[in-house]
Structure formats: structure tokens, C-alpha cells
């Protein structure tokens, strides 16, 4: 059996709008931004992940950077393939030629269509995957934070990623009711860009907005441990000259208010759809926040005051989904909720 294992490569992939994470042999081997840089003239892939992100918004006309996923699903099929292939090569250390059998479990949003599922399967085929399974993000997140998804107990998981926010009530190895909305990290970033333009007459790029979100992002205007004010560089819209301004976390809380309200509405909608017996379980267990959005300061308190329920932020919420995908990879025979090729 060990000899056969030498010819098998098993990977669990969290194909995210913002970041792609890959687990192999129980370890996270890749944690890179979901972006690829392509030479316009030859169509060749120049860089993937961090290297491509360093080029983003700084390229000349012969190079373009593409984020192949939009709202959690593949928007650019060819770029997605070259990104997955490039990232798998990063793990391989040139050993790729020895592997004859590749097995993959890939994470997908719960609101995905059949056509979008097929696109994920086809991308996996193009990188030579012989066995491909899909798992819904909320289910992977629940596994990743250590919930027993097979028990007859209701748990609500809220996964705020880059492109989508997935809210699901899970019991007995299945999703009982869910809400998938396309308001998440990317929407927060564009809120910050438009706020800076409107309020300060300064034009900033995606990467700067992302840094603002990380350094002074907040869901509340009153925080117990407020972050320090943050200096932002951009271009003055009046004069066209580069300039710097200093912003506070209160301003960012104002700019994100509408998007966070949309997430709160979706949570309330999912709670309304929940069967009464599961609702009583959720009252006891509370809500679980995962995904990059869970790191937004004060978000747990804001959701708790809106729903009057306990809110738990997962430990290392960014990696919860990929950890759960890794658990599913090890137990593909046991979990009935995995979607195989025949189910599509």
C-alpha cells in the first residue's frame, strides 16, 4: 500500500476569491493570493500567487494580472486553470512526473449553480485530477472549527470570505437551510475605495484598500482596543499629485456600515428559515464566525447585539475552511455530503 501511495498525490484546495490555500498530508503547503499574471503577447503564465499580487495594478501593457474568481466562482476559466496548475507546481518541487494518480477535494460556495460546479470539475480535469470531490464552504468551515456535523444538533456557521458570505444551518451531515450573498471582503474593499474618493478626494488602489481594512477595519465606531490611526498614500483627484492622509477606524466603520447590514439581514433571514427544533439548538450553541471577514474588529459584538445570540469567532478563521476540506479529503468514503463527479 505504501508503494501505491508513492504514486498518489492528495490535495485539498480552498479555491477562494481572495486567497487559495492547499493542504497536502495534513499540512497547509500553499497560502497565496488568488491571482495570476499573464503575458498578453504569448499567453504564457508569468507568475501566480504572491509574485503576481506584487505586480497587480502596477503592470505595463504587455502584462495583465487576472483574478480568476469572482464572487466565489470561476469567472475566467483559462486563468483559473493556469493558477491551479501553477500552485500545484509550487508544491511539487519538480516531483510531478512521478505522480500518476491525483485526488482532489475542492471547496465551493453553497449558492453555486450546476454550470459553475462543472467549471470547477473541468478545471480539476485539466490539471490531471483523476478523482475530484466538491464540498460546500459552510460544511468545510464547520468541520474545520471542530463541529461534529454528523450529530442531530443544529449549528449555524457564517463564513465571510472574499467574494461571498455563506450562512448555513448544519445538522446530520447536511445543510438544512442556507443563505449565500455576494457581499463579503471584496465588497468591503470597494466600499473603502469609494469612501476615500467621496470623503477625501483621494484615489487609492485595491491593495491599499486591503491594507486599510487589515490595519483599521472595524464594524463598530466604538471599540475597546482601538487600532492606531493609519497613513494612506494615494493620488489627489483635484491636482493629480500623490498625497498622504491619516484616517481613523471610525471612518472605516462608517464606510462599511451598509455592507455589514446586508450580512446581518442575511443572518436574520437564515434564522427565520430554520426549523424550530434546530433554532432551539442554535440558541444554546450560538453562531460561529469563520473566514477572513471574521477578523474585522467588533463584528462579533455587532452580530451578537443584532441577533441577541452568542457569537464565537473561530480560532484562525482564515484557515478554517481549508482545514475542513483537508479533513474531508482524509474521509472521502465516510462523508455523504461530498459531491462526486456522478452527482453533477
JOLINWO-V587162 format. One record per helix or strand of 3 or more residues. SS is the DSSP state (H for helix, E for strand). FROM is the first residue (numbers start at 1). LEN is the number of residues. If there is no record, write none. Layout:
ss=SS from=FROM len=LEN
ss=SS from=FROM len=LEN
This chain:
ss=H from=2 len=5
ss=E from=8 len=8
ss=E from=19 len=6
ss=E from=27 len=7
ss=E from=36 len=4
ss=E from=45 len=4
ss=H from=50 len=6
ss=E from=63 len=4
ss=H from=77 len=16
ss=H from=96 len=3
ss=E from=101 len=8
ss=H from=114 len=13
ss=E from=131 len=6
ss=H from=137 len=8
ss=E from=155 len=6
ss=E from=165 len=7
ss=E from=174 len=8
ss=H from=185 len=16
ss=H from=206 len=11
ss=E from=230 len=7
ss=E from=242 len=6
ss=H from=249 len=25
ss=H from=276 len=10
ss=E from=287 len=4
ss=H from=292 len=4
ss=H from=299 len=9
ss=E from=311 len=3
ss=H from=317 len=14
ss=H from=341 len=3
